[in-house]
């Protein structure tokens, strides 16, 4: 989402490279580039003005340490101001109220409220170990009720069914009673949306909120909506006492302005960010980490957390033990590793969290990397079990058969086999002590070379 903004800010900071110190003259030129970068990212004009003034005041009075260049010092100032703009330290999600905790989701139609309700339920179940009940009060779009019911099954949450003839406030009230009877920890209420803000929409969501006494009132905002997102956030903020915001579609080609604007406009923190279409693609919003991504510094902490959370440690240990014993790394093992990479969101999700310099060295563009990943898995799926165990037997005729089965060219099969041989060579070189140290990381230890080791 922030790719264009990152590139423009990078060019702005470059203008300070080679300068001995930050002066009013060179700072003015740099801030002009920063202003253009923010406006192109669709950040609201009042937000841009306030941000530029704050950065200017801090930069002109900054003491540049002898170990830093003016460019590095300016990056530090930009980082601190971006964090402040997006809400300061990460805002928590209040789960300490008397259960059932009622979470009301509001927003315009198409922002992704229904999917976000299921994503939030999954996050609460898997990360916070809560019992969650879902309910939809969208009686104008019956498919929304069916959609949420299906999604509830996918995330192992309970769903409260209601008739479309019932008033939305009554549906929400009945679901709250069920949440109390069923000893649920959290009730998530999905409300109806419109294509635009109107009085009927605001009256309905206010009535629902009054009926259930929501502990959390979260505005779901589409990151791709630009200035419309800011206007909608302002309107909902006036109608409801919002406690936070959820930014959806942050993995799309949005310019990032909504993320930098809505917090300033509403005064409410962004608590979650949707980073993909999959049901697990929801992560807590951390202003410090997002600011680091915007400035091309990456988010390695989130990447490490994701690896520990999503990598199958048993599979990793199995592979490690296999290699330690001198057994060959085969195509079945490679397929397992590719599927784990896919599970983590694929190449683009990982590159997004790497520093900009490292991402540029990734070779393939992110979308091309995704296609290559799927192609490699398809090629391995076209092999027989014997071929996967012993790729050395794959001759010319077998390669043509595999290529036909996977719907690829023979050259693609040849390329994968060449890459596999290289990986096999690396695996053989990791026998013994080096791999034992890596295995300790999967058992909860600190990997070699990381702080604390």
N, C-alpha and C positions, 0 to 999 in steps of 0.2 A: 504493500500500500504506500509506503513512504519512499519508494525507489527514486522518483523524480525529485522529491524534496531533498533527499540525501545527496543526490548528485549536484543540485544547485547550491546547497549549503557548502558542499565540499569545494566547489569552485570559488565561492565567496571567501572561504578561509584561506584558500591558496593565495589570495591577493596580499595576505599578510606575511607570506613566506619570504624570507630574506630581509625583512625589516628588522631594525635593531630594537625598536620598541613600539608600543601602541601610542599613536598620536591622534589628535583630532582630525587631521587630514586623511591618514590612511584608514582610520576607523570609519569616517564618513562614507568612503567608497565601499568598504566592506559591508556596512549596515545597509547601504542602498541595494546591494546584491541580496542580502538576507531578506529585505523587505519584498523584493520582487519574487524571491523563492517562496515566501509565505503566501503572497497574493496568488501566485500561480497554483499553489496547493489548495486554493479555495478557502483559506483561513479568513474569518470575518474581519472586515477592516478595523473595527474598534479594537479587536484583539491584537491585530498586527501593530497598530499604533502604540498600544500599552506595552507590548512586548519589546518593541524597538527602543522605546524610551527607557525602559528598565535596563536593557542590555547596555545601552549607551552610557547610562549613569554609572553602572558597575564597571564597565571597561575603562572609562576615562580615569576612574579613581583606583584602578587595580595596580597592585604591586606585582610586577613580573619577577618571579624567582629566577636566579641566575641559571638554574638547571632547565628552565623552560624557554621556548621561543615564544614570540608574540602570538603566533598561530596556535600553539598549544594552550597558552593562557586564555585566548579567546574561546577556544573549544570548551574549556572548563567553565567559563562564564555562560556560554550558550547552553551547556548541559544543565547547569543549575537553574537557569531561567526557564528552560523547557520543562524540567521537573516541576517547578513551581506553577507554571502555566497549566499543567495537566493534573495538578492536585496535590503536589508535595508527596510525602511518604505514602505508600500504598494504603488505600482505605480498606478497612476490614468489612466483612459481611457479618451483620449482627445475628448470631445464632444462640445468644444467651438469654433471650426472652422466654417467657413461659410458653411451653408448647401447647397447641400447635402454633408455630410461627407462620404467619400469613404473609406470603410474598405476592404482590400484585404487579403484573406486567402490563404496561400501557404503551401505546405507540400507534403510528400510522399503519395502514394496510400495506403489506409487502416488505415491512422492515425485518420480518423474520421472528415475530413474537412466538408463534406456535412451536417452531423448531427450537428456539431459544429456551422455551419452557421445559422441553424434554432434555436439552443439553444441561440446563441448570439442575434438573432432577437427577440426572446421571452423576454430575459433579458432587452433589450433596450425598448421594448414596455411596459412591465409591471413595470419595476423599474424606467425607465427614461422617460416614456411617449413620446416616439419618434415614428414618422411614418417611417416604414422601408420597403425598396424595396430589394428583393433578386434576384440574377441572377447567373446562372451557365454557365461557359465558357468551361466546360468539354465536348468537341465535340467528343472525342474518346470513351466515355462511355455514350451513350444516356440515359441509365437508371439513370445516375446521375442527369440529367435535370429533369426527371420525379419524381425522389425521392425528390429533393429539392422543386419542385412545390407542391407535396403532403404535405411536411413538412411545407411549407409556409402557407398552408390552416389551419394546426393544430395550428399554433402560431399566426394566424390573421395578417400575414404580406402579402404584395403584392408580386407577382412574375412576372418577365419580361421574357416572352417566346421568344425563338429564334430558328432558324433552325440549325440543326447539320452541314449543308453545309457551314455556315458562319464562317469566321475566328474568333478565340476567341477574338482578340483585337477589332474587329468590334462589336461583341456582347456586350462587356463591354462598348464601346463608346455609343452604342444605348441605353443601360440601363441607363447610366449616363444622357443622354438627357431626357429620360422618368422621371428620378428622379427629374430633374430640372423642367420639365413641370408639374409634379404631386405634386410639393412642398413637396417632401419627406425630412425627416431630415437626414436619413442615407441610403446609398447604400452598401450592403454587396455583394462582388464578390467572388464566389467560383471558384477556379481554378482547372485544371486537375492535377493529380499526376502520379507518376511512382512507380514501385517497387524499383527503385534505382535512384540515382542522375545521370542525363546525360545532355549533352549540349543542346539538343532540348527542354527539360523541362525548363531549365534555360532561354533560349532565349525566349520561349513563355511567361513565367511569367513576364520577364522584358519588353516585348512588351506590355502586358496588363497594367502593371503599368505605362508605359510611356503614354499610350493612355488615361488614366483616372486620372492621378495625385493623387494617393492614399494619404490620410491623415494618415491612419493607415495601416501598412503592418505587419500582424501577422503570425508567423510561427506556424503551428499546429503540435505538436509533441506527439507521442504515448509514454506514460510513461512506457509501457512494452517493448519498443524497446531497452532499455539498451544503450550500447556503439554506436549502429547504430544511435540512436536518436541524440547523440552528434555529430557524423560525418555529419549527414544530416543537423543539425542546423548550423554547421560551413560552409557547402557548400552554403546553402541558405543565410546565413548572408553575404557571400562574393558577392553573385549575387544581393541581394536586400538590400536596407537600411532599415532593419527591425526596427520596433518600439516596438515590444513586442512578447511574446510567449504565446500560449495556450496549456496547458498540458491536454491531454485526457486520459481516462481509468485509472484515479487515484484511482478508486475503485477496480481495479483488483488485481491480486497477483504479481504485479510488485514489484521489490525490492527497488524502490524509488530513484535509482541513477540518473535517468534523471532529476528529479526535482532539485537535488543538483548540477548537472553538467552543464546543458544548460545555466543557467544564467551566470556562470563563463566563459564559453567558448565563448558565443556570446556577453556578456556585455549588453544584453537586458533583461528587466524585464519580469517575468511571470505575465501576467495580469489576466488570467482566468484559472480555473481548472475544467475539466469535472469529475463529481463524480458519474456517473451512466448512464444507457442507456436511462432513461426517458428524455423527452424534457425539463423538468425543472431542470435537474441535471447539472447545471453550476453555479459556484460561483466565485466571485472575489478572486484572489490569494493574501493572506495576509501572508508574510514571518514570522511575529511574531507568528501568530496563528499556522501555519504549524510547525514551530520550537517547539512550545509548545506540539503539538501532537507527534512529533518525540521523544521528551524527556519524554513522558508519563505524561505530565502535563494537557492534555486535551485541549478542546477549548469550554469552557462553554459559552463564549460570542457569538460565532456563533450559539450554540445550542439555546440560548435565542432568538436571532434574528430570527432563523428559526421557533421557536414556535410562535412568534408574527406575522410572515409573513404567515404561512401556517395553523395554527389552526383556525378553524371556531369559531370566538368569539361569534357569535349569538347562535350557538349550545351549546357552553360552558355555556353561560348565561342562556339558556333555561333549561339545566340540573341542574344548580345551583339553579334556582328559584324553580324547581320541588322538589328538595331535601329539600330546606328551608321550603317549604309548607308541608313537611311531607309525600310527595308522594313517593312511592317505586321506587327504581332504578331497571329497568327491563332489559330483554335481548336485547330489541331494543336499549336501551341506551348503553349497553355494545358493541353492534355491531358498533354503531356510533363512540365510542371511539377507537375501534380496527381499523376502517377504517381511522380515522384521523392519527393514528400511522403509518399505511401503507402509507398514503399520504406523510408523512414526511420522507419516505425512509426506514421505517421498523426499526427493532431492531438494525441491524448492523450499520445503519447510525447514530443512536443516541449513541450507544456504542463507535463509533469512535471518538466522540467529548467529551467523558467523560474521566477524568483522569484514568491512567492505573489501579490504585488500585480499583477505582469504577467499571471499566469495568470488572475486574476479578471477582467481586462479582455479575456479572450479571447472573450467573447460567448457562444458555445455551450458547453453541457456537453460533456465529452470524447467520450462515446459518441454524442451527437447530431452532433458534428463529424465522426466517422468515417462515419456514415450519409450525411451531406451530401457528403463527399468521394466516396464510391462512387456516389452519385446523379449528381453532376456528370460523372464519367467516363462513366457509362452514357448520359447525354444526348449527350455529344460523340460517343460511339461510334455513336449512332443517326443522326448527320448524314452526308450524302454528302461525298466528298472536296471537291467544289466548294463546299458550304456551309461546310466548315471553313476553306477558304481565303478565302471571302468571305461572312462572316456577315450582311452587309447585305441579301442576297437572301432571307433567311429571313422570309417573310411569314406571315400567319395560318394558311393551310392547311399550310404546311411545319412550323410550330410544333406543330400538332395531330398531324401524322404523326410528328414526332420524339418528342413526349410519349408517343404510343402505343407506339412502338418501345422506349422506355426504361422503360415502365411507371410513368410519373410524370404529374403534372398539368401542364397548359399553363402554369400559374403558375410551376412550377419551371423550365421552359424560359425563361420571361420573366425570371425572377430571375437565371439564369445569364448570359443575354445582357446584362442590365444591368450585372452585375459585370464581364463581359468588356469592355464599352465603357469602363468606368472604368479597368481595367487597361491597355487599349490607350492611353488618354489619358496615363496615367503613363509608359508606355513611350516614347511620343512625346516627352515632356518630358525624357527621359534621353539624348537623342542627344548625341554629341560627347564632351566632356571628362569629364563625370560618369561616363558608362558606361565610358570607357577606364580610369578609376581603379578601378572595380569589377572589370573584367576582370583587372587586375593581381593581385587577390586570388586568382583561380582559377588563376593561374600560379605560385602559391607565395608571393606577396608578402603584406604585411600590409594588411588592408582599412583604408580611411580611418577615422580616429576610434578605432582600436584602439591599445593601448600599443605603442610602438616605431615609430610613424608620425608 
